[in-house]
């Protein structure tokens, strides 16, 4: 029996991670290809990629029969001096996604979409240490407390001002990546403040078992990202001093089913625990490597159907 899950995608499948990258495709092109690939929904992408114009974006989504399932804050969560910027993003993103055409709900879904995924980013030393728990410098207590304060402020503003559920996304190259950091952030930010968005690819990249991580934090998981890791490329980039997104440009993220993650086991866990809601496929890449996007998305969707995901 299939699980009540809707599979969506994200602009990062087209290489959209840094809005300053001069090679990004037009946002309308991403919507066109998301629909061509058979999706009913996608994420908003990084702040500033899609315009903050409700009428314009609503019309574009309706034209393509798409819905936005999550917005994203992908920024420096550590520095207390970044608080005003983070809250401005929170308000502008939340105001937009809650006024766009609403995604469908699912029976027994914990929190309704759209969500606000919250990811730490922007630290060069940690970026180079992505995937290397033994090399990554941890925050001291004061810096950690500053990050916790920023995340709580984001989550409370999204919840109280807009009814949006914030979900913390452990991300390769940020200060919430490895097992000890996930455990600590879950202890320091309670469930009533924010949930988790576990990403199978980032979890595996950081040296953890995605299935065990999903199982361990099941009671906190409100939203899930799927990706897969090419084991040959992964072994190569782990031997290099390399930025995380440079590793993605080399193809470390591959179509689902062609990598090292056991998606039959992921499916069985989600089925047995009764997960209901959205799962977003992500396959980060260099935006100049655009030729295989539709083929890769089709392969990922086909494989997920084979293991039990009907949508």
N, C-alpha and C positions, 0 to 999 in steps of 0.2 A: 504494500500500500504506500502511495506517495505521501510526502509530508506537505502540510499547507504552507508552502514557501513560494514567494515570488522572487525570481532571479532578476537582478538589475545589473547595470554597469556603471562606470565612472569615467570622467574625462581623462583620467590618468592612463586609460587604455590607449588613448591617442597621444600620450606623452605630455599631457597638460598637468604639470606640477608646479612650475614656476611661471607666474604671470609675466615676468620680465623676459622670458625666453623669446627671442625674435622669430622662432620657427613654429610657433603654435598655430594650429589650424583655427579658422573662424569658429566661434561657438555654434553658429547655425549649422556648419558642416558636421560637427560632432553630433548634434541632435539628429540631423538627417541620417547619418550612418548608424546611430544607435537604433533608430527605427528600422532601417534597412536590415540590421542584424537581428531583428525580431524582438527587441526589448520593449516593454511598456513603461519602464522607468529608468532613471539614472540619478546620480548625485549632481549637486550643483557645481562641484569642482572648487578649486582654490578661490579665495576671496578676490574679487575683481575680474574673474574670467567672464562669467555671464554678467550682463548689466543688472543693476539694481532697479530696473524699470519693471514694475509689476505687470503693467498692461502689455508691454512689448514681449516679455518672457512668457506670460500666460498665453498670448496669442500664438507664439511659436510652439509652445508645448501642445496646445489644443490642436493646432494644425497637423501635428505629427502623432497625436494620441499618446503623449508621454506625460509622466508625472515625475516630480522631484521628490526623492525619498530621503535626502539628507543634505545638509549644508556642512561646510568644513571650516574650522579654524586650524591653520597649519602655520604656527608662528612660535616665537620665543615665549614659552610659558614660565620661564624661570625668573626673569628680571622683573621685580616689582615696578620698575619705572615704565614697563610696557602695559601696565594695567589699563590705562585709559584707551589705548589703541585696541586692546583685546576686547574691552567692553563695547567700544564703538562697532567693531566687527560683529560681536554677538548680537547687538541690537539691529544692525542693518541686515545681517543674514537672516535672523529670526523673523524680522518684519517681512522680508521678501518671501521666505519659504512658507510662512503661514497664510499668506494671501494668494499664493499660487493655487491652481487646481489641486485638490487634495488627493493623495494616494489612497488606494483602497485599503481597508482594514482587513485583519485576519482574525477568525475566532481564537480566543485565548492568547492573543498578542498582548504582551505586558504593557507596552507603551505604543501609542499610535505614531506612525511616521507623519511628517518628516522629523528626523533627528538632527542633532548638531554634533558631529564628530570633532573631538578636541585632541590635537596632536602637538607635541612639543617638537620644535625644529629651529635650526639656525645657529648651531654650535659646531664649529669646524672640527674641534678635537673629537667630539663624539661622532660626528659624521664619518671621519676616517676610521673610527673604532667600531663601526656598525658590524654586528655579527661576532665581535671579539669581546666576550664578557671579561676575560682576564686582562684586557688592555684598556677597557673603558673606565675613565675616571668618574667616580660617583660624586654626586653633589654632597657638600657638607650639610649639617643639620639646618643651618640658617638659610642656605640656598634652597634646600628642599622645602622648607616651610614657606618660602616665597612662592615657589611653584604651586604648592598646595593651595595657598591663598588665592592665587590667580585662577586656578581651575575652579575652586569653589565659587568665586565671584562670577565667572562665566556661567557656570551651571545654574546658579541661583537667579541670575538675570534672565537667562533663557527660560527657565521654569516659571518664575514669578511674573515676568513681563509678557511672555508669549505662549506659555504652555508647551514649550519645546523641551524634550528630553535630551540632555547632554550625555554623550557617551565618550568615555576616555579611550583613546586608540593607542595602545603601545606601538611605537613606530621605530623601525631600524634607523639608527643615527640620532635619535632623540634621547632625552634623559629618562624616559619611561620605555625601556626596551627589554631588559633582561628579567629573569624570574624573580630576583630579589626586589627589583623596582616595581614590578607588577604587584607583588605581594604587599609591598609597603604602601603603594598608592591606594589599594583596596582597603587597607586598614585605616588610612588617614582621611579618606573621603567616603562617607557612608552611602548606602544605597539610596536613601531618600534625596541625596544631593545629585548623584550621577551614577550611570551604569557603565558598562564596558562594551566596546566594540573590539572583539578579538579578530585579528587578521591572521588567517592560517599561514600565509607566506611570511609575514614579518615574524611570527612566532617561530617558524622553522629556521628562518635566517638567523635568529638570535640564539639558536641552539636548543630550542625546546621542542617537545612533541606537541603538535597542534591538537591532537585528540585529547591528550592528557590535560593540556591547558584549558581547553573548552570544558572538560569534565570538572576540573578543579574550581573554576570560577563560574560554573553554570548559573548559580543564583544571582549573579551580577550581570550576566550577558543579555543585552537588549537588542543587539544588532551584530551582524557578522560580515566580514569580508573574506572572499575566497581568492586565492592566487596559487600558483604552483612554482616550484623552483627547479631549474635545470641543474642536476647534480654535477655535471661536468663543468659547466660555467661557474657554478658556486665554488667548487674546489679551486678553480683558477683564481677567482677574485679574492678568495680568502688568503691567498698568498701574496696579494698586492696591497700597496698603500693607496687606497682608492675611495673616492666619495661613493656613497650609496647609490645615487642616481647615475653615476658613471658605470657602476656595476649593472644597473638596469639597462643602460644603453648597450652593454655588451651582451644582453639577452639572458641575464640570470633569472628573470621571470619569464615563464613559458606558458603556453596554453595548458589549461587544467587537464590532467590525465597524462601528460607527457613528462611530468616531473617526479619528485621524490615523495610527495604527500599522499597519504593513503586516504583517498576520498570515499572509498567504500566504508571505511571505519568512521569517517566524519559523518557520512549519511546515517549509518546505523545509530550513532550517538544522538544525532538530532532527531531521528525518528523515535528512538526509545524514550527520549526526554520530552517529546512533544513540542519541539520548537515550532513556533508559528510567527511568520512575519517576513522580513526581507533579508536577502543575502545578495551582496554586491560583488560581482566579478571585477577584479583589478589585475591588469598586467602592465606594470610600468615599463616605459620604453623611452627612447629618444624620439621626439616628435618627427624627426626627419626619417625615421624608420617606420613609415606609415603604410607601406605596401601590403603588409600581411594582416592588418588589423581585422578586417571583416572575416578573413579566413581563420584567424586565431580565435576570434569570438565564437564563430560557428563551431570550431573544434571543441572549445570549452563547454558550450551549451550541449553539444551532442554527447560528450562524455558524461556530463552531469545527469543527463536523461538516462543514460545507460546504467548508472549506479543507483537511480531511483528518484532523482529530483525531476518532477514532471514538467515544471515550468521552464 
